[in-house]
C-alpha cells in the first residue's frame, strides 16, 4: 500500500497539479508568480542562506536530470572508479552546502519580525520540505554509497515507466524507507510547486532585459522641526 501511494498515486497527483494549477495561477494571479524580494528587509542572513542553497542544489538537480536524459552516457562515465568516487564526493559536498543554506533560511524567516509580515504558511512548509529533502539526500550519500550508479539502474527506469504511463514499482519496492521518503519528498515538492513562490523556477526572466531600470526610493518619516 505504501509503495502504491508513493510511487503511483503521489507522482501522478503531483504531475496533474503541476500541469493544471500552474497555468491557472499564471493567468489569474500573475502578480504572485515570482518570489517576493526580501533583500531590502534583511540581507545579511539572506546572503549566507540563498547562495549556499542555490550553488548546492542546482548542480545536484542537474546531476539527477543528466541521469534521466542520458543514462547510457552516465553509465559509461561512472564506469571508471575514480570518476565515481570524485562525483560522489562532490555530490555530498554540494548536498551539505544546500542543507546549510536551508538551515540558514528557515530560522531567518522565523526570527525576523519584519519578514513574518510577508511570509505565509506555504513558505514554512516548503522550506521544511526542502531542508528534509536535502538532509535525506546527504544521509543517502553518506551511508548508502555509490548512489549515482544504482540510481541509473533503479530510479531512472522507474521514472521512464511513469512517463510511459506504466509505472514499474518493482524497481523501487525493495528500497530502504529513507529512500522511499526521499522520493516521496520530491513528489510532494512538485505537488506544492504551483501553490508556492517556488513556482518562479518555471519562469525564464528574459523579458526584463528590455524593461527600463527601476528606481527605488526609501520613504523616511518626517522629523518635526526640520
C-alpha positions as protocol buffer text, in pm:
chain_id: "A"
residue {
  index: 1
  type: UNK
  ca { x: 0 y: 0 z: 0 }
}
residue {
  index: 2
  type: UNK
  ca { x: 280 y: 242 z: 89 }
}
residue {
  index: 3
  type: UNK
  ca { x: 465 y: 165 z: -234 }
}
residue {
  index: 4
  type: UNK
  ca { x: 150 y: 220 z: -439 }
}
residue {
  index: 5
  type: UNK
  ca { x: 86 y: 555 z: -273 }
}
residue {
  index: 6
  type: UNK
  ca { x: 444 y: 685 z: -303 }
}
residue {
  index: 7
  type: UNK
  ca { x: 532 y: 553 z: -647 }
}
residue {
  index: 8
  type: UNK
  ca { x: 198 y: 564 z: -832 }
}
residue {
  index: 9
  type: UNK
  ca { x: -59 y: 791 z: -666 }
}
residue {
  index: 10
  type: UNK
  ca { x: 173 y: 1067 z: -545 }
}
residue {
  index: 11
  type: UNK
  ca { x: 369 y: 1125 z: -868 }
}
residue {
  index: 12
  type: UNK
  ca { x: 60 y: 1140 z: -1089 }
}
residue {
  index: 13
  type: UNK
  ca { x: -124 y: 1372 z: -848 }
}
residue {
  index: 14
  type: UNK
  ca { x: 185 y: 1596 z: -837 }
}
residue {
  index: 15
  type: UNK
  ca { x: 207 y: 1598 z: -1216 }
}
residue {
  index: 16
  type: UNK
  ca { x: -164 y: 1679 z: -1253 }
}
residue {
  index: 17
  type: UNK
  ca { x: -136 y: 1971 z: -1010 }
}
residue {
  index: 18
  type: UNK
  ca { x: 173 y: 2100 z: -1191 }
}
residue {
  index: 19
  type: UNK
  ca { x: 7 y: 2082 z: -1533 }
}
residue {
  index: 20
  type: UNK
  ca { x: -333 y: 2228 z: -1443 }
}
residue {
  index: 21
  type: UNK
  ca { x: -281 y: 2458 z: -1145 }
}
residue {
  index: 22
  type: UNK
  ca { x: 35 y: 2629 z: -1273 }
}
residue {
  index: 23
  type: UNK
  ca { x: -118 y: 2785 z: -1588 }
}
residue {
  index: 24
  type: UNK
  ca { x: -436 y: 2873 z: -1394 }
}
residue {
  index: 25
  type: UNK
  ca { x: -232 y: 3064 z: -1137 }
}
residue {
  index: 26
  type: UNK
  ca { x: -28 y: 3231 z: -1409 }
}
residue {
  index: 27
  type: UNK
  ca { x: -340 y: 3357 z: -1588 }
}
residue {
  index: 28
  type: UNK
  ca { x: -544 y: 3457 z: -1283 }
}
residue {
  index: 29
  type: UNK
  ca { x: -287 y: 3584 z: -1032 }
}
residue {
  index: 30
  type: UNK
  ca { x: 34 y: 3659 z: -1216 }
}
residue {
  index: 31
  type: UNK
  ca { x: 148 y: 3914 z: -958 }
}
residue {
  index: 32
  type: UNK
  ca { x: 224 y: 3630 z: -715 }
}
residue {
  index: 33
  type: UNK
  ca { x: 417 y: 3432 z: -976 }
}
residue {
  index: 34
  type: UNK
  ca { x: 763 y: 3545 z: -873 }
}
residue {
  index: 35
  type: UNK
  ca { x: 918 y: 3522 z: -529 }
}
residue {
  index: 36
  type: UNK
  ca { x: 896 y: 3836 z: -318 }
}
residue {
  index: 37
  type: UNK
  ca { x: 1233 y: 4003 z: -281 }
}
residue {
  index: 38
  type: UNK
  ca { x: 1319 y: 4028 z: 89 }
}
residue {
  index: 39
  type: UNK
  ca { x: 1669 y: 4163 z: 33 }
}
residue {
  index: 40
  type: UNK
  ca { x: 1555 y: 4513 z: 126 }
}
residue {
  index: 41
  type: UNK
  ca { x: 1410 y: 4381 z: 452 }
}
residue {
  index: 42
  type: UNK
  ca { x: 1704 y: 4167 z: 558 }
}
residue {
  index: 43
  type: UNK
  ca { x: 2015 y: 4098 z: 355 }
}
residue {
  index: 44
  type: UNK
  ca { x: 2293 y: 3978 z: 585 }
}
residue {
  index: 45
  type: UNK
  ca { x: 2145 y: 3638 z: 670 }
}
residue {
  index: 46
  type: UNK
  ca { x: 1996 y: 3608 z: 322 }
}
residue {
  index: 47
  type: UNK
  ca { x: 2345 y: 3614 z: 171 }
}
residue {
  index: 48
  type: UNK
  ca { x: 2459 y: 3318 z: 384 }
}
residue {
  index: 49
  type: UNK
  ca { x: 2145 y: 3121 z: 308 }
}
residue {
  index: 50
  type: UNK
  ca { x: 2047 y: 3182 z: -51 }
}
residue {
  index: 51
  type: UNK
  ca { x: 2394 y: 3145 z: -205 }
}
residue {
  index: 52
  type: UNK
  ca { x: 2483 y: 2806 z: -49 }
}
residue {
  index: 53
  type: UNK
  ca { x: 2132 y: 2683 z: -128 }
}
residue {
  index: 54
  type: UNK
  ca { x: 2145 y: 2773 z: -497 }
}
residue {
  index: 55
  type: UNK
  ca { x: 2507 y: 2676 z: -556 }
}
residue {
  index: 56
  type: UNK
  ca { x: 2445 y: 2345 z: -382 }
}
residue {
  index: 57
  type: UNK
  ca { x: 2106 y: 2236 z: -512 }
}
residue {
  index: 58
  type: UNK
  ca { x: 2134 y: 2338 z: -878 }
}
residue {
  index: 59
  type: UNK
  ca { x: 2431 y: 2107 z: -963 }
}
residue {
  index: 60
  type: UNK
  ca { x: 2269 y: 1824 z: -766 }
}
residue {
  index: 61
  type: UNK
  ca { x: 1945 y: 1859 z: -961 }
}
residue {
  index: 62
  type: UNK
  ca { x: 2144 y: 1882 z: -1285 }
}
residue {
  index: 63
  type: UNK
  ca { x: 2314 y: 1553 z: -1198 }
}
residue {
  index: 64
  type: UNK
  ca { x: 1980 y: 1384 z: -1132 }
}
residue {
  index: 65
  type: UNK
  ca { x: 1844 y: 1520 z: -1460 }
}
residue {
  index: 66
  type: UNK
  ca { x: 2150 y: 1408 z: -1658 }
}
residue {
  index: 67
  type: UNK
  ca { x: 2092 y: 1052 z: -1539 }
}
residue {
  index: 68
  type: UNK
  ca { x: 1733 y: 1065 z: -1666 }
}
residue {
  index: 69
  type: UNK
  ca { x: 1809 y: 1226 z: -2002 }
}
residue {
  index: 70
  type: UNK
  ca { x: 2128 y: 1036 z: -2089 }
}
residue {
  index: 71
  type: UNK
  ca { x: 2150 y: 721 z: -1873 }
}
residue {
  index: 72
  type: UNK
  ca { x: 2378 y: 541 z: -2120 }
}
residue {
  index: 73
  type: UNK
  ca { x: 2631 y: 822 z: -2124 }
}
residue {
  index: 74
  type: UNK
  ca { x: 2624 y: 849 z: -1744 }
}
residue {
  index: 75
  type: UNK
  ca { x: 2677 y: 472 z: -1706 }
}
residue {
  index: 76
  type: UNK
  ca { x: 2986 y: 490 z: -1925 }
}
residue {
  index: 77
  type: UNK
  ca { x: 3107 y: 799 z: -1741 }
}
residue {
  index: 78
  type: UNK
  ca { x: 3069 y: 635 z: -1399 }
}
residue {
  index: 79
  type: UNK
  ca { x: 3226 y: 305 z: -1505 }
}
residue {
  index: 80
  type: UNK
  ca { x: 3562 y: 449 z: -1400 }
}
residue {
  index: 81
  type: UNK
  ca { x: 3601 y: 406 z: -1024 }
}
residue {
  index: 82
  type: UNK
  ca { x: 3800 y: 727 z: -978 }
}
residue {
  index: 83
  type: UNK
  ca { x: 3531 y: 925 z: -1160 }
}
residue {
  index: 84
  type: UNK
  ca { x: 3262 y: 763 z: -948 }
}
residue {
  index: 85
  type: UNK
  ca { x: 3441 y: 844 z: -621 }
}
residue {
  index: 86
  type: UNK
  ca { x: 3503 y: 1202 z: -734 }
}
residue {
  index: 87
  type: UNK
  ca { x: 3139 y: 1253 z: -835 }
}
residue {
  index: 88
  type: UNK
  ca { x: 3011 y: 1102 z: -511 }
}
residue {
  index: 89
  type: UNK
  ca { x: 3241 y: 1324 z: -304 }
}
residue {
  index: 90
  type: UNK
  ca { x: 3146 y: 1640 z: -492 }
}
residue {
  index: 91
  type: UNK
  ca { x: 2777 y: 1548 z: -470 }
}
residue {
  index: 92
  type: UNK
  ca { x: 2800 y: 1500 z: -94 }
}
residue {
  index: 93
  type: UNK
  ca { x: 2973 y: 1836 z: -53 }
}
residue {
  index: 94
  type: UNK
  ca { x: 2709 y: 2011 z: -264 }
}
residue {
  index: 95
  type: UNK
  ca { x: 2433 y: 1842 z: -65 }
}
residue {
  index: 96
  type: UNK
  ca { x: 2583 y: 1968 z: 260 }
}
residue {
  index: 97
  type: UNK
  ca { x: 2612 y: 2314 z: 106 }
}
residue {
  index: 98
  type: UNK
  ca { x: 2243 y: 2311 z: 11 }
}
residue {
  index: 99
  type: UNK
  ca { x: 2141 y: 2181 z: 353 }
}
residue {
  index: 100
  type: UNK
  ca { x: 2339 y: 2457 z: 523 }
}
residue {
  index: 101
  type: UNK
  ca { x: 2158 y: 2715 z: 310 }
}
residue {
  index: 102
  type: UNK
  ca { x: 1818 y: 2576 z: 410 }
}
residue {
  index: 103
  type: UNK
  ca { x: 1911 y: 2572 z: 777 }
}
residue {
  index: 104
  type: UNK
  ca { x: 2002 y: 2941 z: 749 }
}
residue {
  index: 105
  type: UNK
  ca { x: 1692 y: 3047 z: 553 }
}
residue {
  index: 106
  type: UNK
  ca { x: 1436 y: 2877 z: 778 }
}
residue {
  index: 107
  type: UNK
  ca { x: 1539 y: 3046 z: 1108 }
}
residue {
  index: 108
  type: UNK
  ca { x: 1574 y: 3371 z: 914 }
}
residue {
  index: 109
  type: UNK
  ca { x: 1203 y: 3358 z: 834 }
}
residue {
  index: 110
  type: UNK
  ca { x: 1110 y: 3258 z: 1187 }
}
residue {
  index: 111
  type: UNK
  ca { x: 1326 y: 3504 z: 1382 }
}
residue {
  index: 112
  type: UNK
  ca { x: 1279 y: 3820 z: 1177 }
}
residue {
  index: 113
  type: UNK
  ca { x: 960 y: 4009 z: 1274 }
}
residue {
  index: 114
  type: UNK
  ca { x: 964 y: 4214 z: 957 }
}
residue {
  index: 115
  type: UNK
  ca { x: 989 y: 3903 z: 737 }
}
residue {
  index: 116
  type: UNK
  ca { x: 692 y: 3740 z: 911 }
}
residue {
  index: 117
  type: UNK
  ca { x: 468 y: 4003 z: 752 }
}
residue {
  index: 118
  type: UNK
  ca { x: 547 y: 3871 z: 403 }
}
residue {
  index: 119
  type: UNK
  ca { x: 573 y: 3502 z: 497 }
}
residue {
  index: 120
  type: UNK
  ca { x: 288 y: 3256 z: 453 }
}
residue {
  index: 121
  type: UNK
  ca { x: 231 y: 2907 z: 589 }
}
residue {
  index: 122
  type: UNK
  ca { x: 323 y: 2767 z: 247 }
}
residue {
  index: 123
  type: UNK
  ca { x: 668 y: 2928 z: 279 }
}
residue {
  index: 124
  type: UNK
  ca { x: 739 y: 2750 z: 606 }
}
residue {
  index: 125
  type: UNK
  ca { x: 607 y: 2417 z: 473 }
}
residue {
  index: 126
  type: UNK
  ca { x: 818 y: 2446 z: 160 }
}
residue {
  index: 127
  type: UNK
  ca { x: 1136 y: 2540 z: 347 }
}
residue {
  index: 128
  type: UNK
  ca { x: 1088 y: 2249 z: 588 }
}
residue {
  index: 129
  type: UNK
  ca { x: 1032 y: 2008 z: 299 }
}
residue {
  index: 130
  type: UNK
  ca { x: 1341 y: 2136 z: 117 }
}
residue {
  index: 131
  type: UNK
  ca { x: 1552 y: 2102 z: 433 }
}
residue {
  index: 132
  type: UNK
  ca { x: 1427 y: 1746 z: 491 }
}
residue {
  index: 133
  type: UNK
  ca { x: 1491 y: 1661 z: 127 }
}
residue {
  index: 134
  type: UNK
  ca { x: 1846 y: 1794 z: 146 }
}
residue {
  index: 135
  type: UNK
  ca { x: 1906 y: 1614 z: 478 }
}
residue {
  index: 136
  type: UNK
  ca { x: 1778 y: 1280 z: 347 }
}
residue {
  index: 137
  type: UNK
  ca { x: 1992 y: 1323 z: 35 }
}
residue {
  index: 138
  type: UNK
  ca { x: 2301 y: 1384 z: 250 }
}
residue {
  index: 139
  type: UNK
  ca { x: 2217 y: 1076 z: 460 }
}
residue {
  index: 140
  type: UNK
  ca { x: 2181 y: 861 z: 149 }
}
residue {
  index: 141
  type: UNK
  ca { x: 2506 y: 991 z: 2 }
}
residue {
  index: 142
  type: UNK
  ca { x: 2689 y: 923 z: 331 }
}
residue {
  index: 143
  type: UNK
  ca { x: 2555 y: 581 z: 434 }
}
residue {
  index: 144
  type: UNK
  ca { x: 2434 y: 431 z: 103 }
}
residue {
  index: 145
  type: UNK
  ca { x: 2732 y: 489 z: -120 }
}
residue {
  index: 146
  type: UNK
  ca { x: 2755 y: 473 z: -497 }
}
residue {
  index: 147
  type: UNK
  ca { x: 2403 y: 606 z: -531 }
}
residue {
  index: 148
  type: UNK
  ca { x: 2485 y: 771 z: -862 }
}
residue {
  index: 149
  type: UNK
  ca { x: 2533 y: 419 z: -1006 }
}
residue {
  index: 150
  type: UNK
  ca { x: 2233 y: 236 z: -862 }
}
residue {
  index: 151
  type: UNK
  ca { x: 2019 y: 543 z: -932 }
}
residue {
  index: 152
  type: UNK
  ca { x: 2073 y: 475 z: -1303 }
}
residue {
  index: 153
  type: UNK
  ca { x: 1956 y: 113 z: -1270 }
}
residue {
  index: 154
  type: UNK
  ca { x: 1656 y: 170 z: -1041 }
}
residue {
  index: 155
  type: UNK
  ca { x: 1511 y: 521 z: -1020 }
}
residue {
  index: 156
  type: UNK
  ca { x: 1576 y: 614 z: -1383 }
}
residue {
  index: 157
  type: UNK
  ca { x: 1393 y: 312 z: -1535 }
}
residue {
  index: 158
  type: UNK
  ca { x: 1110 y: 371 z: -1285 }
}
residue {
  index: 159
  type: UNK
  ca { x: 1079 y: 737 z: -1386 }
}
residue {
  index: 160
  type: UNK
  ca { x: 1071 y: 644 z: -1754 }
}
residue {
  index: 161
  type: UNK
  ca { x: 798 y: 389 z: -1677 }
}
residue {
  index: 162
  type: UNK
  ca { x: 600 y: 670 z: -1513 }
}
residue {
  index: 163
  type: UNK
  ca { x: 634 y: 875 z: -1830 }
}
residue {
  index: 164
  type: UNK
  ca { x: 511 y: 577 z: -2031 }
}
residue {
  index: 165
  type: UNK
  ca { x: 201 y: 553 z: -1803 }
}
residue {
  index: 166
  type: UNK
  ca { x: 311 y: 205 z: -1700 }
}
residue {
  index: 167
  type: UNK
  ca { x: 471 y: 256 z: -1354 }
}
residue {
  index: 168
  type: UNK
  ca { x: 714 y: -21 z: -1259 }
}
residue {
  index: 169
  type: UNK
  ca { x: 700 y: -8 z: -881 }
}
residue {
  index: 170
  type: UNK
  ca { x: 918 y: -320 z: -860 }
}
residue {
  index: 171
  type: UNK
  ca { x: 1223 y: -103 z: -936 }
}
residue {
  index: 172
  type: UNK
  ca { x: 1169 y: 87 z: -609 }
}
residue {
  index: 173
  type: UNK
  ca { x: 974 y: -154 z: -387 }
}
residue {
  index: 174
  type: UNK
  ca { x: 1275 y: -304 z: -207 }
}
residue {
  index: 175
  type: UNK
  ca { x: 1442 y: 28 z: -129 }
}
residue {
  index: 176
  type: UNK
  ca { x: 1503 y: 118 z: 239 }
}
residue {
  index: 177
  type: UNK
  ca { x: 1247 y: 351 z: 394 }
}
residue {
  index: 178
  type: UNK
  ca { x: 1476 y: 656 z: 380 }
}
residue {
  index: 179
  type: UNK
  ca { x: 1499 y: 626 z: 1 }
}
residue {
  index: 180
  type: UNK
  ca { x: 1123 y: 595 z: -31 }
}
residue {
  index: 181
  type: UNK
  ca { x: 1079 y: 905 z: 186 }
}
residue {
  index: 182
  type: UNK
  ca { x: 1332 y: 1089 z: -30 }
}
residue {
  index: 183
  type: UNK
  ca { x: 1129 y: 1002 z: -340 }
}
residue {
  index: 184
  type: UNK
  ca { x: 804 y: 1100 z: -166 }
}
residue {
  index: 185
  type: UNK
  ca { x: 958 y: 1433 z: -65 }
}
residue {
  index: 186
  type: UNK
  ca { x: 1049 y: 1507 z: -427 }
}
residue {
  index: 187
  type: UNK
  ca { x: 694 y: 1436 z: -543 }
}
residue {
  index: 188
  type: UNK
  ca { x: 548 y: 1649 z: -262 }
}
residue {
  index: 189
  type: UNK
  ca { x: 768 y: 1944 z: -359 }
}
residue {
  index: 190
  type: UNK
  ca { x: 649 y: 1912 z: -720 }
}
residue {
  index: 191
  type: UNK
  ca { x: 288 y: 1899 z: -596 }
}
residue {
  index: 192
  type: UNK
  ca { x: 334 y: 2213 z: -386 }
}
residue {
  index: 193
  type: UNK
  ca { x: 523 y: 2398 z: -659 }
}
residue {
  index: 194
  type: UNK
  ca { x: 214 y: 2563 z: -819 }
}
residue {
  index: 195
  type: UNK
  ca { x: 90 y: 2690 z: -480 }
}
residue {
  index: 196
  type: UNK
  ca { x: 414 y: 2845 z: -353 }
}
residue {
  index: 197
  type: UNK
  ca { x: 670 y: 3108 z: -450 }
}
residue {
  index: 198
  type: UNK
  ca { x: 892 y: 2828 z: -579 }
}
residue {
  index: 199
  type: UNK
  ca { x: 684 y: 2839 z: -897 }
}
residue {
  index: 200
  type: UNK
  ca { x: 919 y: 3114 z: -1016 }
}
residue {
  index: 201
  type: UNK
  ca { x: 1153 y: 2829 z: -1114 }
}
residue {
  index: 202
  type: UNK
  ca { x: 932 y: 2778 z: -1419 }
}
residue {
  index: 203
  type: UNK
  ca { x: 971 y: 3137 z: -1532 }
}
residue {
  index: 204
  type: UNK
  ca { x: 1260 y: 3249 z: -1752 }
}
residue {
  index: 205
  type: UNK
  ca { x: 1310 y: 3620 z: -1680 }
}
residue {
  index: 206
  type: UNK
  ca { x: 1416 y: 3710 z: -2033 }
}
residue {
  index: 207
  type: UNK
  ca { x: 1160 y: 3984 z: -2090 }
}
residue {
  index: 208
  type: UNK
  ca { x: 1307 y: 4202 z: -1816 }
}
residue {
  index: 209
  type: UNK
  ca { x: 1610 y: 4273 z: -2037 }
}
residue {
  index: 210
  type: UNK
  ca { x: 1406 y: 4518 z: -2243 }
}
residue {
  index: 211
  type: UNK
  ca { x: 1249 y: 4687 z: -1940 }
}
residue {
  index: 212
  type: UNK
  ca { x: 1384 y: 5020 z: -1813 }
}
residue {
  index: 213
  type: UNK
  ca { x: 1567 y: 5016 z: -1477 }
}
residue {
  index: 214
  type: UNK
  ca { x: 1355 y: 5062 z: -1167 }
}
residue {
  index: 215
  type: UNK
  ca { x: 1423 y: 5348 z: -930 }
}
residue {
  index: 216
  type: UNK
  ca { x: 1371 y: 5273 z: -560 }
}
residue {
  index: 217
  type: UNK
  ca { x: 1326 y: 5546 z: -301 }
}
residue {
  index: 218
  type: UNK
  ca { x: 1312 y: 5495 z: 72 }
}
residue {
  index: 219
  type: UNK
  ca { x: 1028 y: 5674 z: 249 }
}
residue {
  index: 220
  type: UNK
  ca { x: 1155 y: 5804 z: 583 }
}
residue {
  index: 221
  type: UNK
  ca { x: 930 y: 5958 z: 848 }
}
residue {
  index: 222
  type: UNK
  ca { x: 927 y: 6337 z: 852 }
}
residue {
  index: 223
  type: UNK
  ca { x: 1104 y: 6477 z: 1157 }
}
residue {
  index: 224
  type: UNK
  ca { x: 935 y: 6787 z: 1302 }
}
residue {
  index: 225
  type: UNK
  ca { x: 1145 y: 7100 z: 1312 }
}
residue {
  index: 226
  type: UNK
  ca { x: 1344 y: 7016 z: 1001 }
}
